[in-house]
Amino acid sequence: MAHTVSFSARNRLTGRISRITDGAVNADIVVDIGDAKSIAAAMTSVSLAELDLQPGQEVALFFKASDVVLLLD
């Protein structure tokens, strides 16, 4: 039986993990999305270990617009 995944986040970007900083509780993951742009994401260190994320790995980022914080240079 095929498993279908459903979620409410409609915004999707793809990229390659460029940096992972793993702390005692949380991890910060930076994803290069091209055109000299990157996105930083935070997750628990447990989730990082369970997903076995590594620098250089291709990933998809899904997010809700209400959870985005914009910073200006």
Secondary structure, DSSP 8 states (H G I E B T S, - for coil): -------S--EEEEEEEEEEEE-SSEEEEEEEEETTEEEEEEEEHHHHHHHT--TT-EEEEEE-GGG------
